[in-house]
Amino acid sequence: MELINYDFESAIEGGFAKLFAASNIDLRIADDIDEGELPDECVLLELDSGGALGEQHQNAAGEYNHYSGTLDLTIRTPRVSGDQVATTAGFKSRHTELVARTRQLLEEIDSADITANWLDRDSYTVSGAGTTAANGIYVRNGSSAGNAKYTLSSGVTELFDLEFVNAPPVYWQIYDKTESEQLYKVESDSTIPPFTGWATAGAYATMDGVSDMITYATDYAVASRTATAMMRVTSLGNRTMWIESGGAFIFTPTATGVWELLTSTVAIVGGNIQWRSGSDLDISDLRIYENGVEVDRWLHAELESGDLDGLTAANSIRPLATGTYDGGTGGLGAPAGSPAPTLALTQNAISPTRIKPTGTSRENDERQRMTTLSYEIQFTIT
């Protein structure tokens, strides 16, 4: 497996910021870079998340979940004598006190501190995606339409976004940034990504049940075949696909207003097949099988909106066996293939597991005293 590094700095730094704030110490992190001039007294944190510890540190899904890096904290205080009075008895100066308190905070972190400061669920693991490259750890990376956005990266390259889209109907999506393609989506107005309910994303065709039809130029030799259809209906009852040689594929929806992957009855099929007028439904992925082998597939993804009349429904297996729309309208926001029942999200906790001192350095100038405490840090994603 290729070693993949992720940018976890913001999540780890945010936890340290909360830890120090609880002790009334002004900690400045990378996210504060645009907040103007630094105060005379503060602690500056610099974190390099490094990389995975090795292939032995993988979870059950094969993802790296234990990382190492370096941590430097620079304690800055002014050299003005009046500002150097310690606030705690027993310390020679404010600078000495602040260095000692910083050391104590870092070297005495316990489970209660981790729960209070790092378990803020600032990343998600995506698993079970049919596009396997989209599986992995998505770390917070800015925002989208007012909600947090999360990104799966490899090194310095951002690969996939997990983001909210505020376009009716509102939804969350997993977006392939390399191919500029929406892979998965789930309609939801939640402020956090839904854990389940995901489906492959795409367009679909709507049949009005009055006069709309689709005819597929299959020209089948007579044989036994079955069909599957990704379908959504507004009322229950069988939906029938007619066969030129006689007979029909019968689909039986079990619910209204939701997409279902339905399997037809077995039929003896010859010639062309057709959705005739009277078949009110939304149709996305239609597949025909012969002896268990898929022989034809239409996605009905020609238009995201508008009139389909006269357009061709492309066949992704046999390019010449196209469908022809007689009426119908296009829509966006339905599955373009099978549902993604195995795709799931889990929230992660990114927290330190080991902080080991590696050195101390001091540097003073006319205005300030500065002490830098250096540490090796290890952290895990759970």
C-alpha positions in Angstrom: 0.0 0.0 0.0 1.3 3.5 -0.9 2.1 5.6 2.2 -0.3 8.6 2.3 0.2 11.7 4.4 -2.6 13.9 5.5 -2.7 17.5 6.7 -3.8 17.2 10.3 -2.2 20.4 11.7 -5.4 22.4 12.2 -7.2 19.7 14.2 -4.2 19.0 16.5 -3.4 22.7 16.9 -7.0 23.5 17.7 -6.9 21.0 20.6 -3.7 22.6 22.1 -5.3 26.1 21.7 -8.3 24.9 23.9 -6.0 23.3 26.4 -3.9 26.5 26.9 -7.0 28.7 26.9 -8.4 26.8 29.8 -5.2 27.7 31.8 -5.4 31.4 30.7 -2.4 31.2 28.5 -2.5 33.0 25.2 -1.5 30.3 22.6 -1.1 31.4 19.0 -1.3 28.8 16.2 -1.1 28.9 12.4 -4.8 29.7 12.0 -4.0 33.0 13.9 -1.6 34.3 11.2 -4.0 36.9 9.9 -5.0 38.3 13.3 -2.5 41.1 13.3 0.5 41.8 15.5 1.3 39.3 18.2 0.9 40.3 21.9 4.1 40.9 23.9 3.3 37.9 26.0 2.2 34.7 24.3 3.2 31.1 23.4 3.7 30.4 19.7 3.0 26.8 18.6 4.5 25.3 15.4 3.5 21.8 14.4 4.8 19.6 11.6 2.5 16.5 11.4 5.2 14.5 9.6 3.7 11.2 8.3 2.5 7.8 9.1 4.5 5.7 11.5 4.6 2.7 9.2 2.5 0.0 7.6 2.0 -1.7 11.0 -0.1 1.2 12.1 -3.3 0.6 10.0 -6.9 0.1 11.0 -9.1 -2.7 9.9 -9.9 -0.8 6.6 -6.2 -0.6 5.8 -5.9 3.2 6.5 -3.0 4.6 8.3 -4.2 5.8 11.8 -1.0 6.6 13.7 1.2 9.5 12.9 4.3 11.2 14.2 5.6 14.8 14.0 7.4 17.6 15.7 6.1 20.3 18.0 7.8 23.5 19.0 6.4 26.0 21.5 8.1 29.4 21.8 7.4 31.3 25.0 7.7 35.0 24.5 7.6 37.6 27.3 8.7 41.3 27.4 11.9 42.3 29.1 10.2 45.3 30.8 10.7 44.6 34.5 7.2 45.6 35.6 5.7 43.0 33.3 8.0 40.2 34.5 6.4 39.6 37.9 5.3 36.0 38.3 1.6 35.5 39.0 2.3 32.3 41.0 4.5 32.2 44.1 7.8 30.5 43.9 8.8 31.6 40.4 11.7 34.1 39.9 10.0 35.8 36.9 6.9 35.7 34.7 9.0 34.1 31.9 10.2 31.3 34.1 6.6 30.8 35.3 5.2 30.6 31.8 7.9 28.2 30.7 7.1 25.9 33.6 3.4 26.0 33.1 3.8 25.3 29.4 5.9 22.2 30.2 3.4 21.0 32.8 0.5 21.3 30.4 2.2 19.3 27.7 3.8 16.7 29.8 0.8 16.0 32.0 -1.9 15.6 29.4 -4.3 12.8 30.5 -7.5 11.2 29.1 -9.7 13.9 30.5 -7.7 16.6 28.7 -7.9 14.6 25.4 -11.7 14.2 25.8 -12.1 17.9 26.6 -9.8 19.3 23.9 -9.3 17.0 21.0 -12.4 14.8 20.6 -14.1 17.4 18.5 -14.6 15.2 15.5 -12.9 17.4 12.9 -12.4 14.7 10.3 -14.3 11.8 8.8 -13.4 8.4 7.4 -15.2 7.4 4.2 -15.4 3.6 3.6 -17.2 1.3 1.3 -17.1 3.6 -1.8 -17.2 1.8 -5.1 -14.6 4.3 -6.3 -12.0 3.0 -3.9 -9.7 6.0 -4.3 -12.4 8.0 -2.5 -12.1 5.9 0.6 -9.9 7.4 3.3 -9.7 10.2 5.9 -11.2 13.6 5.1 -9.8 16.5 7.2 -11.5 19.8 7.7 -10.4 22.3 5.0 -12.3 25.5 5.0 -16.1 25.7 4.4 -18.7 25.3 1.7 -22.1 27.1 1.8 -21.7 27.9 5.5 -20.8 24.4 6.6 -17.4 22.8 7.2 -15.7 21.2 4.2 -13.5 18.2 4.4 -10.7 17.1 2.0 -8.9 13.8 1.2 -5.3 14.5 0.2 -2.2 12.7 -0.9 0.9 14.6 0.0 0.3 18.2 -1.3 -2.5 17.2 -3.7 -6.1 17.6 -2.8 -8.0 14.6 -4.3 -11.6 14.6 -3.1 -13.9 17.0 -1.2 -16.7 16.1 1.2 -18.9 19.3 1.1 -22.3 20.8 1.4 -24.1 22.2 -1.7 -26.8 24.8 -1.1 -28.7 24.4 -4.4 -32.3 23.1 -4.2 -32.6 20.4 -3.2 -29.7 20.9 -0.8 -27.3 18.0 -0.5 -23.9 16.8 0.6 -21.5 15.4 -2.1 -18.2 13.6 -2.5 -16.5 15.4 -5.4 -13.5 14.2 -7.4 -11.3 17.3 -7.7 -9.0 15.7 -10.3 -11.7 14.7 -12.7 -14.1 17.6 -11.8 -16.8 15.0 -11.2 -19.5 14.5 -8.5 -19.2 10.9 -7.4 -21.7 10.4 -4.5 -24.4 12.5 -2.9 -27.2 12.4 -0.4 -30.0 15.0 -0.1 -29.8 16.5 3.4 -29.9 19.9 5.1 -27.8 18.7 8.0 -24.9 20.9 9.1 -22.6 17.8 9.2 -22.2 15.1 6.6 -24.7 12.3 6.9 -23.3 8.9 7.8 -25.5 6.8 5.6 -28.0 7.1 2.7 -25.4 7.9 0.0 -25.9 7.0 -3.6 -23.9 7.4 -6.8 -24.8 10.8 -8.3 -26.2 11.7 -11.6 -29.2 12.7 -13.8 -32.4 10.8 -14.6 -35.4 10.8 -16.9 -39.0 11.5 -15.8 -41.9 9.7 -17.6 -45.2 11.5 -17.0 -47.5 8.5 -17.2 -49.6 10.1 -19.9 -47.8 10.1 -23.2 -44.0 9.8 -22.5 -42.2 6.8 -23.9 -38.7 5.5 -24.4 -37.9 2.9 -27.1 -34.6 0.9 -27.0 -33.2 -0.5 -30.2 -32.0 -3.7 -28.7 -33.0 -6.0 -31.6 -32.7 -9.1 -29.3 -32.8 -12.6 -30.5 -35.5 -14.5 -28.6 -34.0 -15.6 -25.2 -34.7 -15.6 -21.5 -33.6 -12.3 -19.9 -34.0 -10.2 -16.7 -33.7 -6.5 -16.0 -32.8 -4.2 -13.1 -33.9 -0.6 -12.9 -33.1 2.3 -10.6 -36.6 3.7 -10.2 -38.6 6.2 -8.2 -42.4 6.4 -8.3 -45.1 8.6 -6.8 -47.6 5.7 -6.4 -47.4 2.0 -5.8 -48.3 -0.6 -8.5 -46.4 -2.5 -11.1 -44.4 -0.7 -13.7 -44.2 -2.6 -17.1 -41.6 -2.5 -19.8 -43.0 -4.0 -23.0 -41.2 -6.4 -25.3 -41.6 -6.3 -29.0 -41.9 -10.1 -29.3 -44.6 -10.2 -26.6 -44.5 -10.4 -22.9 -43.0 -7.8 -20.5 -40.5 -7.0 -17.7 -42.6 -6.3 -14.6 -41.1 -4.2 -11.8 -42.8 -3.9 -8.4 -41.9 -0.8 -6.3 -42.2 -1.2 -2.6 -42.2 2.5 -1.6 -42.9 6.0 -3.0 -40.7 9.0 -3.2 -37.5 7.1 -2.8 -35.0 5.5 -5.3 -35.1 1.7 -5.4 -33.0 -0.8 -7.3 -35.7 -3.2 -8.6 -35.3 -6.5 -10.4 -37.9 -7.5 -13.0 -39.6 -10.8 -13.5 -37.9 -13.2 -16.0 -39.2 -12.7 -19.5 -38.7 -14.3 -23.0 -37.4 -11.3 -24.9 -37.0 -10.7 -28.6 -36.6 -7.5 -30.7 -36.8 -4.1 -29.1 -38.1 -3.1 -25.6 -40.1 0.0 -24.6 -41.5 2.1 -21.8 -44.9 2.9 -23.1 -47.2 5.7 -22.2 -48.8 5.1 -18.9 -45.5 4.2 -17.2 -45.2 7.1 -14.7 -41.7 6.9 -13.1 -38.3 8.4 -12.7 -35.7 6.1 -14.3 -32.0 6.2 -13.9 -29.9 3.1 -14.4 -31.5 0.3 -16.5 -29.7 -2.9 -17.1 -30.5 -6.1 -19.1 -29.0 -9.5 -18.2 -28.8 -12.7 -20.2 -27.7 -15.9 -18.4 -26.6 -13.7 -15.5 -24.3 -11.5 -17.7 -25.1 -7.8 -18.2 -25.6 -7.1 -21.9 -27.0 -3.6 -22.0 -27.0 -0.5 -19.7 -28.6 2.9 -20.1 -28.1 5.7 -17.5 -30.7 8.2 -18.8 -28.3 11.0 -17.8 -28.6 13.1 -21.0 -30.0 16.2 -19.4 -29.9 17.6 -15.9 -33.2 19.5 -16.7 -35.4 20.2 -19.7 -37.2 18.4 -22.5 -35.8 15.0 -23.5 -38.1 14.6 -26.6 -36.2 13.3 -29.6 -32.9 12.8 -27.7 -31.0 9.6 -27.6 -30.4 7.5 -24.5 -26.8 6.3 -24.6 -26.0 2.7 -24.1 -22.7 2.2 -22.2 -22.2 -1.4 -23.3 -23.6 -1.6 -26.9 -23.3 2.0 -28.3 -25.6 1.2 -31.2 -28.4 -0.1 -29.0 -29.6 3.3 -28.0 -32.9 4.5 -26.6 -35.1 7.2 -28.1 -37.1 9.6 -26.0 -40.7 10.4 -27.0 -41.3 13.1 -24.4 -39.9 13.0 -20.9 -37.9 15.5 -18.9 -34.5 15.4 -17.4 -33.7 15.9 -13.7 -30.6 16.0 -11.5 -30.1 14.6 -8.0 -30.8 10.9 -8.4 -28.6 7.9 -8.5 -26.9 7.3 -11.8 -26.2 3.7 -10.8 -26.9 1.4 -7.9 -27.3 2.8 -4.4 -24.1 2.9 -2.4 -25.4 1.0 0.7 -21.8 0.1 1.7 -20.6 3.7 1.6 -20.5 5.0 5.2 -19.0 7.9 7.1 -17.6 7.7 10.6 -16.4 10.7 12.6 -12.8 10.7 13.7 -11.0 11.9 16.8 -7.5 13.1 16.2 -5.6 13.2 19.5 -2.0 13.0 20.8 -0.8 9.7 22.2 2.8 10.6 23.1 4.6 13.9 23.7 8.4 13.5 24.3 10.7 16.4 25.1 13.6 16.6 22.6 15.3 19.9 23.5 15.2 23.5 24.8 16.7 26.6 23.3 16.8 30.3 24.4 17.1 33.5 22.6 16.8 37.0 24.0 16.9 40.5 22.5 16.4 44.0 23.8 12.6 43.7 23.9 11.8 40.0 24.6 12.9 36.8 26.3 12.2 33.7 24.2 12.4 30.0 25.2 11.5 27.3 22.7 10.5 23.9 24.0 10.8 21.1 21.3 8.9 17.8 21.4 8.4 14.7 19.4 4.6 14.1 19.0 2.6 11.0 18.1 -1.1 11.1 17.4 -3.8 8.8 16.4 -7.1 8.9 14.5 -9.9 6.9 16.1 
